[in-house]
C-alpha cells in the first residue's frame, strides 16, 4: 500500500491567495496561446522555398520543432486542467489585485504586441526605437532630464545601431517599413 493517496481521492487544493488556481489558469491560457502560435507558424513554414535537392527542405526543421513544442503545450494544458479541477474558486477581489501586481508585465506584453504589429509597417529601426523607449518609461526610467536623455540614447543604440550592424556587417536586411 502506498503512502500517497491516488489522484482521484486527493482533496481540493486550498487557494493560498488563489495561487494554485491562478497558476493553473495562467498556464492553460499561456500554453493555449502558444498552441495557436505554433499552428500558425507551422502553416507559415510551408511558404518557405522548396528544396532543389533532397526531400526535406528549409521548412522541415522549423516544423519538427513546432510539432514538439505543440506536443509539450498539449501535455501542459492537460496537466493543468487536472490541477484546476482540484482547486477551489478564487476570492472575488483576487483578479483586481492580481492585475495590479502584474501591471508592468501586462503593460510590457501590450507594448511588445504593438511592436510586433509595428515592425512591418514602420520598419525595424523606428518600431524598435519606440518600443524600447516606451518600455523604459513604463518601467520607471522617466524622472529627471538626464535619465530621459540616457533612455533616448539607449533606444537609439539598440534600434538604429542594431539595424546598421545587421545591414552593413552581417548583410541581414531587417524590415524597412514605410519610413526607412
C-alpha positions as CSV (number, residue, x, y, z in Angstrom):
1,X,0.0,0.0,0.0
2,X,1.3,3.4,-1.0
3,X,1.8,6.3,1.5
4,X,0.3,8.7,-1.1
5,X,-3.4,8.6,-1.9
6,X,-4.4,8.2,-5.5
7,X,-5.0,11.3,-7.6
8,X,-8.8,10.8,-7.6
9,X,-9.0,10.7,-3.8
10,X,-6.9,13.8,-3.2
11,X,-8.7,16.7,-1.6
12,X,-9.1,20.0,-3.5
13,X,-6.1,22.3,-3.1
14,X,-6.7,25.3,-0.9
15,X,-6.2,28.7,-2.6
16,X,-3.4,30.3,-0.6
17,X,-4.2,33.7,-2.0
18,X,-5.6,31.9,-5.1
19,X,-2.1,30.9,-6.2
20,X,-2.7,27.3,-7.3
21,X,-5.8,28.1,-9.3
22,X,-4.4,31.3,-10.8
23,X,-1.2,29.4,-11.8
24,X,-3.3,26.6,-13.4
25,X,-5.4,29.1,-15.4
26,X,-2.4,31.2,-16.4
27,X,-0.6,28.0,-17.6
28,X,-3.6,26.9,-19.6
29,X,-4.1,30.3,-21.2
30,X,-0.4,30.7,-22.0
31,X,0.0,27.3,-23.5
32,X,-3.2,27.6,-25.5
33,X,-1.8,30.9,-26.9
34,X,1.5,29.1,-27.7
35,X,-0.5,26.3,-29.3
36,X,-2.3,28.8,-31.7
37,X,1.1,30.5,-32.4
38,X,2.7,27.1,-33.1
39,X,-0.1,26.1,-35.5
40,X,0.2,29.5,-37.3
41,X,3.9,29.1,-37.6
42,X,3.6,25.5,-38.9
43,X,1.4,26.8,-41.7
44,X,3.7,29.8,-42.4
45,X,6.7,27.5,-42.6
46,X,5.1,25.8,-45.6
47,X,5.7,29.0,-47.6
48,X,9.4,28.6,-47.3
49,X,11.0,27.9,-50.7
50,X,11.0,24.3,-52.0
51,X,14.3,22.4,-51.9
52,X,16.3,21.9,-55.1
53,X,17.9,18.7,-53.8
54,X,16.5,16.3,-51.3
55,X,13.2,15.9,-49.7
56,X,13.1,17.9,-46.5
57,X,13.9,21.4,-47.5
58,X,14.0,24.5,-45.2
59,X,10.6,24.1,-43.7
60,X,11.4,20.6,-42.2
61,X,13.4,21.7,-39.2
62,X,11.0,24.5,-38.1
63,X,8.1,22.2,-38.5
64,X,9.7,19.5,-36.4
65,X,10.5,21.9,-33.6
66,X,6.9,23.3,-33.8
67,X,5.4,19.8,-33.5
68,X,7.5,19.1,-30.4
69,X,6.5,22.4,-28.9
70,X,2.8,21.8,-29.6
71,X,3.0,18.3,-28.0
72,X,4.5,19.9,-24.9
73,X,1.8,22.6,-24.9
74,X,-0.9,19.9,-25.1
75,X,0.6,17.9,-22.2
76,X,0.9,21.0,-20.0
77,X,-2.7,22.0,-20.8
78,X,-3.9,18.5,-19.8
79,X,-1.8,18.5,-16.6
80,X,-3.0,22.0,-15.6
81,X,-6.6,21.2,-16.4
82,X,-6.5,18.3,-13.9
83,X,-4.9,20.6,-11.3
84,X,-7.5,23.3,-12.0
85,X,-10.3,20.8,-11.3
86,X,-8.9,20.1,-7.8
87,X,-8.7,23.8,-6.8
88,X,-11.3,26.0,-5.0
89,X,-12.7,29.1,-6.6
90,X,-10.8,32.3,-6.2
91,X,-11.9,35.1,-3.9
92,X,-13.8,37.9,-5.6
93,X,-11.1,40.6,-5.2
94,X,-8.3,38.3,-6.3
95,X,-8.5,39.3,-10.0
96,X,-8.2,43.1,-9.3
97,X,-5.2,42.6,-7.0
98,X,-3.6,40.2,-9.5
99,X,-3.9,42.8,-12.3
100,X,-2.4,45.5,-10.1
101,X,0.5,43.3,-9.0
102,X,1.2,42.3,-12.7
103,X,0.6,45.7,-14.3
104,X,4.2,46.1,-15.5
105,X,4.3,42.7,-17.1
106,X,1.0,43.2,-18.7
107,X,2.0,46.7,-20.0
108,X,5.2,45.2,-21.4
109,X,3.2,42.5,-23.1
110,X,0.9,45.1,-24.7
111,X,3.9,47.1,-25.8
112,X,5.5,44.0,-27.3
113,X,2.3,43.1,-29.2
114,X,2.1,46.6,-30.6
115,X,5.8,46.3,-31.6
116,X,5.2,43.1,-33.5
117,X,2.5,44.8,-35.4
118,X,4.5,47.9,-36.0
119,X,7.7,46.3,-37.3
120,X,6.4,45.5,-40.8
121,X,4.7,48.9,-41.1
122,X,7.3,51.3,-39.5
123,X,10.4,49.2,-40.1
124,X,12.8,47.6,-37.5
125,X,14.6,50.8,-36.6
126,X,11.6,53.1,-35.8
127,X,9.5,50.4,-34.3
128,X,12.3,49.2,-32.0
129,X,13.2,52.8,-31.0
130,X,9.6,53.5,-29.9
131,X,9.2,50.1,-28.3
132,X,12.4,50.4,-26.2
133,X,11.7,54.0,-25.2
134,X,8.1,53.2,-24.2
135,X,9.2,50.2,-22.3
136,X,11.9,52.2,-20.4
137,X,9.3,54.8,-19.5
138,X,6.8,52.1,-18.4
139,X,9.4,50.5,-16.2
140,X,10.2,53.8,-14.5
141,X,13.1,55.4,-16.4
142,X,11.3,58.7,-16.6
143,X,12.3,61.1,-13.8
144,X,14.9,63.7,-14.5
145,X,16.2,65.0,-17.8
146,X,19.5,63.0,-17.5
147,X,17.6,59.7,-17.3
148,X,15.4,60.7,-20.2
149,X,18.5,61.5,-22.3
150,X,20.0,58.2,-21.4
151,X,16.8,56.4,-22.2
152,X,16.8,58.0,-25.7
153,X,20.4,57.2,-26.3
154,X,19.9,53.5,-25.3
155,X,16.8,53.4,-27.6
156,X,18.8,54.9,-30.5
157,X,21.8,52.5,-29.9
158,X,19.6,49.3,-29.7
159,X,17.3,50.3,-32.6
160,X,19.2,52.1,-35.3
161,X,22.6,50.8,-34.1
162,X,21.5,47.2,-34.4
163,X,19.7,47.9,-37.7
164,X,23.0,49.3,-39.0
165,X,25.0,46.3,-37.7
166,X,22.7,43.7,-39.2
167,X,22.5,45.6,-42.6
168,X,26.2,46.5,-43.0
169,X,28.1,43.9,-41.1
170,X,26.0,40.8,-41.3
171,X,24.3,41.6,-44.6
172,X,21.0,40.7,-43.0
173,X,18.3,43.1,-44.1
174,X,15.7,43.8,-41.4
175,X,12.2,45.0,-42.3
176,X,12.3,48.6,-43.6
177,X,8.6,49.6,-43.5
178,X,7.3,52.8,-44.9
179,X,9.6,55.2,-43.0
180,X,13.0,53.8,-43.9
